[in-house]
Amino acid sequence: MKELYLLRHAKAKRASGGMQDCHRPLSRRGQRQMAAMAGPLQRLGALDGEIHVSTTTRTRQTLLALDEQLPASSLAGRARYPHELHTFDWKSLRTWITALPPGCDRIILIGHNPALLGLARWLFKQAPTELPTGGLLGLSLPVDSWQELGKHQAERVSRLTPTETSHALFRKQAPRPPDLDQASMDKRVLGLLTHQFRMVRALEPGVTAGFDPEFLHQYRVNLRRSRAIGESVRAIGRVPGLKRVLKHLKQRARATSDLRDLDVFLETLDQQPPSVSEQTLTAVHDWLEHQRRERHAALSHAMAQPAYAHDMARWQRLLSDKVLRRALKAVTPEQVESVLAERILQHDTDLAALADDSPDTSLHELRKAVKRIRYLAELDPRRYRAFLAGLKRRQTLLGEFQDLCTQQAWIRACIEVLSDAGPSGSARKECLGWLDSLEARKAELHRAVMALDPLTETASSP
């Protein structure tokens, strides 16, 4: 089996002042692309084998940018620069590859389009039709020697681009939110729902790539915001088909919950490690990473199934349905205000009912209610600007409480696994102490939530 990785050079500056094409350097964007791709390339094993680089300035600087991010890998010292790789002809690349010695099982080529893409499509019929700057194609080839390469012989092809590894890069190319400041309520609701649908679809590649947790976070936010707005529309009037769509949005958002909790917990461990030994922390961290990988694989598999595509298609059809548009025309700011007032009143009732011994679930339900209130108020952000600003501390307190609860659940599950593996008693004792410290912080937050003012005292009036 041979592994072939094709990496297109990062974004380069345009030639100017008589500069030859081969001397074009990387742009700042190109440098950022490689900073985002370095870790994922290493995790994929794409840099483990031989490294062959075109002789142009932009391909050399692509490798140097990776080398800067991964100094321990000595990429620049291992690289070779065959002049044959400075080509835009895929057949020339094929000729060069088939002359490689059979003992080399894994290589990465840093070169140019259309040669890289043409070679990939010759090796695998269903290969992608595009390869942006900084993008990678990985092919698995069931051959013992490079001389045996044949048309459409690759068993699989994988694709990874900088905008799938970095949400910061993705954000620069993400769908732009519509300008709805002067829009009527019905056009505002439809505009927001349509934008959120587009964002969900645009975020999917980053979610399945799994290298930047922010993709999953924003994916969840857009699913849940759409559901919250849709539920508000249902509270005002009946829309055929909306209930079913909302049910599936809820299921899709719920399928991401464990993975998102793990992402947050792992980030917390990196930024604020607990007072436990390095050995215990490593054991917990490794177990959490294993759980994260399993759940990410399950989510990616689910998103690749026909049922997922069917759910997305149903959602898209609803957004373009005249029935929805007619129903939205009946939505007025006054109706939104009425539904919002009902939700605020229910929130305040639940807040007043909180006691020192109230279960954690009471605060979880309060957190969900605050989110639904916020999403509804965001339908008219100018009207509720001060009110929305006042929700921030409330959401922060309830969000931190929720995070602590999920962290406790994962630690308890980890203790069971560690116990089965027969760890020393000190590791279990440390984890139990860790749980106690989280419980103490939860108690502080519980009291802080109980001390919050009712939302009716902070809600702004038109």
Order of alpha helices (4+ residues) and beta strands (2+ residues): beta-alpha-beta-alpha-alpha-alpha-beta-alpha-beta-beta-alpha-alpha-alpha-alpha-alpha-alpha-alpha-alpha-alpha-alpha-alpha-alpha-alpha
